[in-house]
């Protein structure tokens, strides 16, 4: 599983790979939940889940409860590229809760820690 961390102050985003053993800590988290940085070895940070996608690439949608994939008739928003007036299309999207089929979780920094995120994640990439 990958965690994508976006920093709204700098506009940068970082990717952190999570091993299979610690993935279960992120199961049953919903879009909008705040998670502690200690879960991904970033002390002092807090992250808000803003979205994600499953192993097949289908996006998570915040207004669809649960973990299942469903076909919805969409007019705008996540999962639909064209949002013209009167345009509707049936698209498959994933529910707002993470599970073992989640491949990526998108997050944004809510509270920053003492360490610089650039330095911490670059040190991990070199290992």
C-alpha positions, 0 to 999 in steps of 0.5 A: 500500500502507498500513502501519498502525503500532500503538503498544502504549504509547499504544494509538494507531495510525497509517497511512502510505501507501507509494508504488508505487515503494517497495512492492517493499521489503516483498515476501516479508516474513512475519508475525512478521518485524521490519522497519527503520523506514528502509524507511518513512522513520522512522529508529531505529524497528523494527516487527514485522509482525502481519498484513495484508490483500490488495486484496480485503480477505481477511486474512493468516493466520500459519499459512498459508504462501505468498502464495496465497489459499485456502479453509480450514475454520476453527474460530477465529482470524483470518478467522473472527468466531464461535469457538463450541465445535464451530463450523466454517466454510470461509473464504478467507484469504491466506497469511502472505507479502506480495506485490504483491496486499497492500493493507495491512500491520499492524505494532507498534512493537518499538523506538522511535526518537528522534523522536516518532511523532505529530509525524513522521507529522502533518508528513507529512500536512500536505504 
